[in-house]
């Protein structure tokens, strides 16, 4: 149970780092940044598909962090 909490917490950090990296376009060409984005994008993709197109900001990471926090609370 504790391991699951740690893994979910690490994934929250991955999401936050991915959001911060999105503000630095020069880092997008780095291999580690692309891998991190691929990992963070897997659970975000279905949420993005449910949201309306053309939003000025992407609320998907925040929605996913809230869902993970709720899951951690329930475990």
Contact map, one row per residue, 1 for C-alpha under 8 A:
111110000000000000000000000000000000000000000000000000000000000000000000001
111111000000000000000000000000000000000000000000000000000000000000000000000
111111100000000000000000000000000000000000000000000000000000000000000000000
111111110000000000000000000000000000000000000000000000000000000000000000000
111111111000000000000000000000000000000000000000000000000000000000000001000
011111111100000000000000000000000000000000000000000000000000000000000000000
001111111110000000000000000000000000000000000000000000000000000000000000000
000111111111000000000000000000000000000000000000000000000000000000010001000
000011111111100000000000000000000000000000000000000000000000000000000000000
000001111111110000000000000000000000000000000000000000000000000000000000000
000000111111111000000000000000000000000100000000000000000000000000000000000
000000011111111100000000000000000000000000000000000000000000000010010000000
000000001111111110000000000000000000000000000000000000000000000000000000000
000000000111111111000000000000000001000100000000000000000000000000000000000
000000000011111111100000000000000000000100000000000000000000100010000000000
000000000001111111110000000000000000000000000000000000000000100000000000000
000000000000111111111000000000000000000000000000000000000000000000000000000
000000000000011111111100000000001001100100000000000000000000000000000000000
000000000000001111111110000000000000000000000000000000000000100000000000000
000000000000000111111111000000000000000000000000000000000000000000000000000
000000000000000011111111101100001000000000000000000000000000000000000000000
000000000000000001111111100100000000000000000000000000000000000000000000000
000000000000000000111111100000000000000000000000000000000000000000000000000
000000000000000000011111111100000000000000000000000000000000000000000000000
000000000000000000001111111110000000000000000000000000000000000000000000000
000000000000000000000001111110000000000000000000000000000000000000000000000
000000000000000000001001111111001000000000000000000000000000000000000000000
000000000000000000001101111111101100000000000000000000000000000000000000000
000000000000000000000000111111101100000000000000000000000000000000000000000
000000000000000000000000001111111100000000000000000000000000000000000000000
000000000000000000000000000111111110000000000000000000000000000000000000000
000000000000000000000000000001111111000000000000000000000000000000000000000
000000000000000001001000001111111111100000000000000000000000000000000000000
000000000000000000000000000111111111110000000000000000000000000000000000000
000000000000000000000000000000111111111000000000000000000000000000000000000
000000000000010001000000000000011111111100000000000000000000000000000000000
000000000000000001000000000000001111111110000000000000000000000000000000000
000000000000000000000000000000000111111111000000000000000000000000000000000
000000000000000000000000000000000011111111000000000000000000000000000000000
000000000010011001000000000000000001111111110000000000000000000000000000000
000000000000000000000000000000000000111111111000000000000000000000000000000
000000000000000000000000000000000000011111111000000000000000000000000000000
000000000000000000000000000000000000000111111110000000000000000100000000000
000000000000000000000000000000000000000111111111000000000001100100000000000
000000000000000000000000000000000000000011111111100000000000000000000000000
000000000000000000000000000000000000000000111111110000000000000000000000000
000000000000000000000000000000000000000000111111111000000001000000000000000
000000000000000000000000000000000000000000011111111000000001000000000000000
000000000000000000000000000000000000000000001111111100000000000000000000000
000000000000000000000000000000000000000000000111111100000000000000000000000
000000000000000000000000000000000000000000000011111110000000000000000000000
000000000000000000000000000000000000000000000000111111100000000000000000000
000000000000000000000000000000000000000000000000001111100000000000000000000
000000000000000000000000000000000000000000000000000111110000000000000000000
000000000000000000000000000000000000000000000000000111111100000000000000000
000000000000000000000000000000000000000000000000000001111100000000000000000
000000000000000000000000000000000000000000000000000000111110000000000000000
000000000000000000000000000000000000000000000000000000111111100000000000000
000000000000000000000000000000000000000000000000000000001111111000000000000
000000000000000000000000000000000000000000010011000000000111111100000000000
000000000000001100100000000000000000000000010000000000000111111110000000000
000000000000000000000000000000000000000000000000000000000011111111000000000
000000000000000000000000000000000000000000000000000000000011111111100000000
000000000000000000000000000000000000000000110000000000000001111111110000000
000000000001001000000000000000000000000000000000000000000000111111111000000
000000000000000000000000000000000000000000000000000000000000011111111100000
000000000000000000000000000000000000000000000000000000000000001111111110000
000000010001000000000000000000000000000000000000000000000000000111111111000
000000000000000000000000000000000000000000000000000000000000000011111111100
000000000000000000000000000000000000000000000000000000000000000001111111110
000000000000000000000000000000000000000000000000000000000000000000111111111
000010010000000000000000000000000000000000000000000000000000000000011111111
000000000000000000000000000000000000000000000000000000000000000000001111111
000000000000000000000000000000000000000000000000000000000000000000000111111
100000000000000000000000000000000000000000000000000000000000000000000011111
